């Protein structure tokens, strides 16, 4: 594997870690119900909101580098399949960065509402303009999972075939299932589930590409 490709993988992993840390700082609240509404934001300090906001948004472009890495591993011959994987992934995370950048405004609105301000209509408007972005990201993950599985099982990638089960979408789904059945543990992962999924994918991808020692 070329050094440039390997370093792109490390940058992708770094991006997932930093965005994940930022999103966790921005959104995590003990015992929160992340499936219904935004009440959990009322318990996040202003300092956490600011730090998490800037950390996650400024680190998000590293995902574009990371998806170039994954496309090179998934399609070493650099055919239209690999290029399509990169374009879809890069586009999805550019849209995802826009989604991430708006979360702080939802949080600030919720915090004003917790003091008695009547801002429900504003919160609903913010939500209607924010949530479609993350749905674009989710649809993209489903499409990328199909490409991921197909390329690996057909033997057209540089991955071993067992890596087919570790598409970002599959790892993300496992985190959601964990949250449903073990909310105490899953609640630690759900606030930044997309990033945790990519930490797993980038880490495994780099691990299977490591130089093998010869006895």
C-alpha positions in Angstrom: 0.0 0.0 0.0 1.4 3.4 -1.0 2.4 5.7 1.9 0.1 8.4 0.7 -2.8 6.0 0.9 -1.8 4.8 4.3 -1.4 8.4 5.7 -4.8 9.3 4.3 -6.2 6.4 6.3 -4.6 7.8 9.5 -6.1 11.2 8.7 -9.5 9.7 8.2 -9.2 7.9 11.6 -8.1 11.2 13.2 -11.0 12.9 11.7 -13.5 10.3 13.0 -11.9 10.5 16.5 -12.0 14.3 16.6 -15.5 14.7 15.2 -16.6 12.0 17.5 -15.1 13.7 20.5 -16.7 17.0 19.5 -20.1 15.5 18.9 -20.0 13.7 22.2 -19.0 16.9 24.1 -21.7 18.8 22.3 -24.6 16.3 22.7 -24.0 13.8 25.5 -26.2 14.0 28.6 -26.5 11.1 31.1 -29.8 9.2 30.8 -30.8 11.2 27.7 -33.6 10.1 25.4 -31.9 10.8 22.0 -34.8 9.3 20.1 -37.4 11.9 21.1 -36.7 15.6 20.9 -33.8 17.7 22.0 -34.4 18.1 25.7 -30.9 16.6 26.4 -29.3 19.8 25.2 -30.7 21.7 28.2 -28.1 19.9 30.4 -25.1 20.7 28.3 -23.0 23.7 29.5 -22.2 26.7 27.2 -18.5 25.8 27.3 -19.2 22.3 26.1 -21.5 23.5 23.3 -18.8 25.9 22.0 -15.9 23.5 22.3 -17.8 20.6 20.8 -19.2 22.7 18.0 -15.9 24.0 16.8 -14.0 20.8 17.3 -16.5 18.7 15.3 -17.0 21.1 12.5 -13.3 22.0 12.0 -12.3 18.3 12.0 -15.1 17.1 9.7 -13.2 17.8 6.4 -10.8 15.0 7.3 -13.6 12.6 6.5 -13.1 13.5 2.8 -9.5 12.4 3.0 -10.6 9.2 4.8 -13.1 8.3 2.1 -10.4 8.7 -0.5 -8.4 6.2 1.5 -11.4 3.7 1.7 -12.0 4.1 -2.0 -8.4 3.2 -2.8 -8.6 0.1 -0.5 -12.0 -0.9 -1.9 -11.0 -0.5 -5.5 -7.2 -0.6 -6.0 -7.7 -0.4 -9.8 -9.4 3.0 -9.4 -12.4 2.1 -11.6 -15.7 4.0 -11.7 -16.8 1.9 -8.7 -14.1 3.3 -6.4 -14.5 6.8 -7.7 -18.2 6.6 -7.1 -17.7 5.4 -3.6 -15.4 8.3 -2.9 -17.7 10.9 -4.4 -20.8 9.6 -2.5 -18.9 9.4 0.8 -17.2 12.8 0.4 -20.5 14.4 -0.6 -22.3 12.8 2.3 -19.9 14.0 4.9 -19.9 17.6 3.5 -23.6 17.5 4.0 -23.0 15.9 7.4 -20.7 18.8 8.4 -23.6 21.2 7.6 -25.9 19.2 9.8 -23.3 19.2 12.6 -22.7 22.9 12.3 -26.4 23.6 13.0 -26.7 21.5 16.1 -25.4 24.2 18.4 -28.3 26.5 17.4 -30.8 23.8 18.3 -29.1 23.5 21.6 -29.1 27.2 22.3 -32.8 27.4 21.5 -33.6 24.5 23.9 -31.6 26.2 26.6 -33.6 29.4 26.2 -36.8 27.4 26.3 -35.7 25.8 29.6 -35.7 29.3 31.2 -39.3 29.8 30.1 -39.0 31.3 26.6 -41.7 30.4 24.2 -39.6 29.3 21.2 -41.2 26.0 20.2 -42.0 27.3 16.7 -38.4 28.4 16.2 -37.1 25.0 17.4 -39.5 23.2 15.1 -38.3 25.4 12.2 -34.6 24.8 13.0 -35.3 21.0 13.3 -37.1 20.9 9.9 -34.1 22.6 8.3 -31.5 20.5 10.1 -32.7 16.9 10.1 -32.9 16.3 6.4 -29.2 16.7 6.2 -28.5 13.7 8.4 -31.0 11.7 6.4 -28.9 12.3 3.3 -26.0 10.9 5.3 -27.9 7.8 6.3 -29.1 7.1 2.8 -25.5 7.5 1.5 -24.3 5.0 4.1 -26.8 2.5 2.9 -25.7 2.9 -0.7 -22.0 2.7 0.3 -22.7 -0.4 2.2 -23.9 -2.2 -0.9 -20.8 -1.1 -2.8 -18.6 -2.1 0.1 -20.1 -5.6 0.4 -20.1 -6.2 -3.3 -16.5 -5.2 -3.9 -15.1 -7.2 -1.0 -17.1 -10.4 -1.6 -16.2 -10.3 -5.3 -12.5 -10.1 -4.3 -12.0 -6.8 -6.1 -10.7 -5.0 -3.0 -7.5 -5.2 -1.0 -9.6 -6.3 2.1 -10.1 -9.9 3.4 -13.6 -11.1 2.8 -14.5 -10.9 6.5 -14.3 -7.2 6.2 -17.5 -7.2 4.2 -19.5 -7.3 7.5 -17.8 -4.1 8.7 -19.3 -1.5 6.5 -19.9 1.8 8.3 -23.7 1.2 8.0 -23.5 -2.2 9.6 -21.4 -1.0 12.5 -23.8 2.0 12.9 -26.8 -0.4 13.0 -25.0 -2.5 15.7 -24.6 0.6 17.8 -28.3 1.4 17.5 -29.3 -2.1 18.5 -27.0 -1.9 21.5 -28.7 1.4 22.5 -32.1 -0.3 22.3 -31.2 -3.4 24.3 -28.4 -2.0 26.6 -29.2 1.7 26.9 -26.6 2.3 29.6 -23.8 1.4 27.3 -25.4 2.3 24.0 -26.2 5.8 25.4 -22.5 6.5 25.5 -22.1 5.7 21.8 -25.3 7.0 20.3 -24.5 10.7 20.5 -21.6 10.1 18.1 -22.6 6.8 16.6 -21.6 7.7 13.0 -18.2 8.6 14.2 -17.8 5.5 16.4 -18.7 3.4 13.4 -16.0 5.1 11.3 -13.4 4.8 14.0 -14.0 1.0 13.9 -13.9 0.9 10.1 -10.8 3.1 9.7 -9.0 1.2 12.5 -9.8 -2.2 11.1 -8.8 -1.1 7.6 -5.4 0.1 8.8 -4.9 -3.0 10.9 -5.5 -5.4 8.1 -3.1 -3.5 5.9 -0.3 -3.6 8.5 3.0 -5.2 7.5 3.1 -8.9 8.4 6.1 -10.2 10.3 7.8 -13.2 8.9 9.1 -15.8 11.4 
